Amino acid sequence: MGDIQKCSMLLFILLTLVPSVKPDALQLTSETYQPTLDKNKVVFINFYADWCMFSQQLAPIFHKAADILHEEFDNVKLGRVDCEQQQDIALQNAVSKYPTLKIYRDGKALRKEYRGQRSVDAFSQFIKQHLKPSVTDVTKLEDMKVDENTNTVIAYFEGKGSPIYKTFEKVADELRESIDFIAVLGDASAQQRAVGEHVAFKPKKKSGEEEATYTGNLEDAETLKTWANDKANPLVREITFENGEELTEEGLPFLLLFHKPDDVTSIQRFKAAVTKELLQERGKMNFLLADGTTFSHPLHHLGKRIDDLPLLCIDSFRHMYLFKDFNEIDVPGKLKQFVADLHSGKLHQDFHNPPPEDKAAQGHHHGQPAQQQPDSTGAPPSEDSTGAPSADGQPTGAPSGDKPSGSGSGSGKQPPETVFNKLAPSENRYTLLHWRDYSGNYRDEL
């Protein structure tokens, strides 16, 4: 027997004697994908392609995290889906970039992708957070802590053993990523239960939303889930640097209210106008609140400052268009027409060929800024092409000495370019597939 054969035989014997160890990340296929989701409490899946540079960089990190978490938890699995080989699974999960990281609880995908740091420690902390109870039980009122920066649903129940608690817990499992769930039990809820066991919604402090009490059947999980989800994800939402990538990836134009931090009145007026005029636009456009101090760069890009707030703007992901006068938001039909003019292309057309009344005022249709005028040569003023968040996603603000840029009219001038598309998934972090240019069009990056 040759040396190579002897070594091979020895290796085989050693491998048969070594106790089996738990594998690293599972390689999922169409046969194993759904059974894996069904059998485990939490499943974390990496959708990847072998040729993708970012997928290659992530692979050893993800495998190491799987080794650690599989050893520590029996009800957790980390899996990988090769999207080139398992295209049906990729399509089912609407994978549009590599790598895409999604978490599943009790067989169901949660709405939000994982968009955080790609490290073993970050993955471990993320999974452990999802293994914590979905409901925080409170038996002493002094122990109850409500995060004012998070939407909270609070149940006032007699105890944990009832069917309504189990229903509440089921809903919490499905909505935990966007809502805090608290159950006040026993003597701690006695005063509130004077009117019967019930569930209440407490909005985050600066949302402008009102507290509400659930009036449906407490044992009907779907109705309770719909109610809680509608309260936590209203028609008008807040945009932040934390959710900007997710919102931008939806590819829907933004209708934005830029407001001062403590301006509740304009927020309420905006919400009322959107509810009255634009319900039919839900699913076609995102209605968003933007803190003007946080998003100072887009304001600067529009030729505006914090003192000009509140103001309304549409970002089509190609250009930005200002609403003529915020005080006209309550005029019936005004806001609806503004949005209709975006869809018809009239906003862009009117920018280049302003109506006579706007020309006379040196303004622009729907209020494009006109602070700067052409110089004596007739050349249009320069348009600021910056104004995006810095590379790390944080607002940088306009330099104190800078003059805000305006937006001239005329056939040679474009409306201010989009700023919020800078929050979209970055090509420095993902390989983008059939990448949407966030104006409704697609192009193939591959």
C-alpha positions, 0 to 999 in steps of 0.5 A: 500500500502506497504512502498516499493510500495509507494517509487516506486510510488513517484520515478516514479512521480518525474522522470516524472516531471523532464525535460529530459536531454541529455544522456551521450555517445550513445550506438551504435548498427547495427541499430543506428551506421551509422545513427548516423555518417550520422546525425552529423558533428563529432562522437567520438566512443569508441570501448570496451569490458565490461571485458577489464580492460582498457575499464572499467577504461575509461567508466566513463571518456568517459561518463562524456566527452559526458555529457559536449560535448553533452550539448555544441555542437548539432552536436557532438556525443560520442558513444560506441560500445560493440565489443562483441555484435556488432562484425560486426561493430568492424570488419568493423573498424578493431578493434584489441585492447580495447579500440580503439578510432576513430573519424568520420567527415561527416560520414567518419572515419578519418585515425588516431585513437585517441592515446592521454591522456584519460581524460575529458579535453583531449577529449574535446580539441580533439573534439573542435580542430576537430570543427574548420574550416578545411581551414584557410582563409588569406586576408592579407599576413602579417597574413599568418602563415605556420608551418614549421613542418607540410605539408601545401596546399595553395590555391590562390583564388579570393574569398570564393564563388566559386565552387573551394573553396568549393572543396578545403574545402571538401578536407581539411575536409578529410585530415585535420589531416595530412595537414594544408590547407590555402586559400589566398584570394582577394588582398592578392593573387593577385600577385600569381593569375597572372598565374591564381587561383591555389593550391600549396604544401609546405612540412615541412622543414626537409622532403626533399620533394620539393614544387609542384603546382597542375595541375589538375582540381580544381573542381575535389575533388577526384583528388585534394585529391589524389594529396594532400595525395600523397604529404603529405604521400610520399613513404618515411616517417619520423618516430617519437615517435608521429607516431611510435605506428601507424606505428608499428601497421601496422605490416610491416617491416621497411626499415630505413635510420638513418641520421644526423639531417641536412643531406639532401643528404643521405635522397635524395639518399635514396628516389631516390633509394627506388623510383627506386628499391622498388615501388613494395614493397609499402604495404609490407614494410614501408620506413622510415627516422629516426633522429639518435639523436632522435633514439640513442638507436636503433643505440647503439643496432646495435653497431653504433653511430651518427658518423657512419651515414648515415646507412640503416637497416631493422627491421623485428620486430624480428631482425635488419639487417644492409645494408653493405655499404650506399654508395652502395645504388646507385648501381643498384639492391643492395637495391632490393636484400637486401629486397628480402633477407629479404623475402626469409630468406637469411638475417637470414640464412647468419647471422648464416652462413656468406658467405666466403667473409664475414667470411674473413672480420669478417663481416656479410652479408649485413654489420652486425657489427663486432666491437667485436670479440669472446674472447679466450674461443670462446664465442660470444660477448654479445649482448645489449638487451636494447636500447628501448625507456623509458617507457614514450616513450622518447629516453634515449640515450646510457650512455656515458660510454657504449661501443656499442654492436656488433653482432657476427656470428655463430649458437648460436648467433641471430641478434640484436633483434628488438627495434622498436616493443617497440613502438607498442601498449602497454599491459599497455594501451590496451587489445590486440586481436589476437595480431600480434607479428610484424613479420607477425605471430599472437597469441591469447592473450585471 
